[in-house]
């Protein structure tokens, strides 16, 4: 039994929800999001309370129940508050700057890497090493953050690269030289 799926979602006054033909559309001050639902899931709205239930008791319907409720709750949170992820650039000579709406990364390549924000995403740069990605779609914010991190992921020896702000990079020990072998192994 899904405990997450059984929780009721409280809909704020500034949010309008439209449920039609297996599609849930959430509109708020920051934007508009929609989600297609499987036929196993049913969504009902009464007095600013949204309930998500399942039509069947199958294994598949039970697995969709909690996920569907969480996705709808995230959509409501996104159109009211929004989501953000923060990335940190670590490394000597590595820096970040905004060029209009675009993000320009200098990461030790022969050229700067320019990333254009998709619609609904906004980049903010704090200092020259922090990137803040903001948007109302949680999935899109996470996807853009992962793509930026993939430009130069943190390497395990010195930890240089792009990482999430709260990410801890596990460092490996480098090569060690045995005593007396530095001069050719005498």
C-alpha positions in Angstrom: 0.0 0.0 0.0 1.4 3.4 -1.0 1.5 5.8 1.9 2.8 8.6 -0.2 0.0 8.1 -2.8 -2.7 8.3 -0.1 -1.7 11.7 1.1 -4.0 14.6 0.0 -2.4 17.5 -1.9 -3.5 21.0 -0.7 -3.9 23.3 -3.7 -3.0 27.0 -3.1 -5.5 29.6 -4.2 -3.3 31.0 -7.0 -3.0 27.6 -8.7 -5.6 26.3 -11.1 -5.8 22.6 -11.9 -7.5 21.1 -15.0 -8.1 17.3 -15.2 -9.2 16.2 -18.6 -8.7 13.1 -20.7 -6.0 11.6 -18.5 -4.1 14.8 -18.5 -3.4 17.0 -15.4 -2.6 20.6 -16.2 -1.3 22.9 -13.4 -1.2 26.7 -14.0 0.3 29.1 -11.5 2.2 32.4 -11.3 5.5 31.0 -12.6 4.2 28.9 -15.5 2.1 26.0 -16.8 3.0 22.3 -16.5 1.1 19.2 -17.6 1.4 15.5 -16.9 -0.1 12.6 -18.8 -1.6 9.9 -16.4 -1.8 6.2 -17.0 -5.4 4.7 -17.0 -4.6 2.9 -13.7 -4.4 6.3 -11.9 -7.4 8.6 -11.1 -7.2 12.2 -9.9 -10.0 14.1 -8.2 -10.4 17.6 -7.0 -12.7 18.7 -4.2 -12.5 22.0 -2.2 -8.9 22.8 -3.1 -7.9 19.2 -2.1 -6.4 16.9 -4.7 -6.6 13.1 -4.2 -4.8 10.6 -6.3 -6.1 7.0 -6.3 -5.6 3.8 -8.2 -8.3 2.1 -10.3 -6.8 -1.4 -9.8 -4.9 -3.3 -7.1 -2.2 -4.6 -9.5 1.5 -4.5 -8.9 1.9 -1.9 -11.7 -0.9 0.4 -10.4 0.6 0.3 -6.9 4.0 1.3 -8.2 2.5 4.2 -10.2 0.3 5.5 -7.3 2.9 7.3 -5.2 5.0 8.5 -8.1 2.0 10.1 -9.8 1.0 11.9 -6.5 4.6 13.1 -6.0 4.9 14.4 -9.6 1.6 16.4 -9.3 2.8 17.8 -5.9 6.1 18.8 -7.5 4.2 20.5 -10.4 2.2 22.5 -7.9 5.3 23.5 -5.9 7.1 24.4 -9.2 4.5 26.8 -10.5 4.2 28.6 -7.1 7.8 28.5 -5.6 10.0 27.1 -8.3 13.1 24.8 -8.0 16.8 25.5 -8.1 20.1 23.6 -8.1 23.5 25.0 -7.4 26.7 23.9 -9.0 30.3 24.7 -7.9 33.2 25.0 -10.3 36.5 23.9 -8.6 39.9 24.2 -10.2 42.7 26.7 -10.9 41.7 28.9 -13.8 38.2 27.4 -14.0 35.5 30.1 -14.0 32.0 30.9 -15.0 30.3 34.0 -16.3 27.0 35.1 -17.9 27.0 36.3 -21.5 23.5 37.7 -21.8 21.2 34.7 -21.0 23.9 32.1 -21.9 26.4 30.5 -19.5 30.1 30.7 -20.5 32.3 28.1 -18.8 36.1 28.3 -18.9 37.2 24.8 -17.9 40.7 24.3 -19.3 39.6 23.4 -22.8 41.0 25.2 -25.8 37.7 27.2 -26.0 35.0 28.4 -23.6 31.9 26.2 -23.5 28.7 28.2 -24.0 25.4 26.7 -22.7 22.1 28.2 -23.8 19.2 27.9 -21.3 16.1 26.0 -22.5 12.8 27.8 -22.2 11.8 28.0 -18.5 15.3 27.9 -17.1 17.3 30.9 -15.8 21.0 30.9 -14.9 22.5 33.0 -12.1 26.2 33.3 -11.4 27.5 34.2 -8.0 31.2 35.1 -7.9 33.1 33.3 -10.6 32.6 29.7 -9.4 28.9 29.2 -8.4 26.1 28.5 -10.9 22.5 28.6 -9.8 19.9 27.0 -12.1 16.3 28.1 -11.5 13.1 27.0 -13.1 9.5 25.9 -12.4 9.9 22.3 -13.8 11.8 20.1 -11.4 12.7 17.5 -14.0 14.1 20.1 -16.4 16.1 21.9 -13.7 17.8 18.5 -12.7 18.4 17.6 -16.4 20.1 20.9 -17.1 22.2 20.7 -14.0 23.3 17.2 -14.9 24.2 18.3 -18.5 26.3 21.2 -17.1 28.1 18.9 -14.6 28.8 16.4 -17.5 30.9 19.1 -19.3 33.7 18.6 -16.8 32.7 16.1 -14.0 34.9 16.2 -10.9 38.0 14.0 -11.3 39.0 11.7 -8.4 42.6 12.8 -7.8 42.5 16.5 -7.3 38.7 17.0 -7.3 38.8 19.6 -10.2 35.6 20.0 -12.2 32.0 20.9 -11.8 30.1 19.4 -8.8 26.8 20.0 -7.0 27.2 22.3 -4.1 26.5 19.6 -1.5 28.4 16.8 -3.3 31.4 15.3 -1.7 34.0 14.0 -4.2 35.7 10.8 -3.0 39.4 11.3 -3.8 41.8 8.5 -4.7 45.4 8.3 -3.5 47.8 9.1 -6.3 50.9 7.1 -7.2 53.3 6.7 -4.3 57.0 6.2 -4.8 58.7 3.5 -2.6 61.8 4.6 -0.6 64.9 4.1 -2.7 63.2 3.6 -6.0 63.2 7.2 -7.2 66.7 6.8 -8.8 65.9 3.8 -10.9 65.2 1.0 -8.4 68.6 0.5 -6.7 
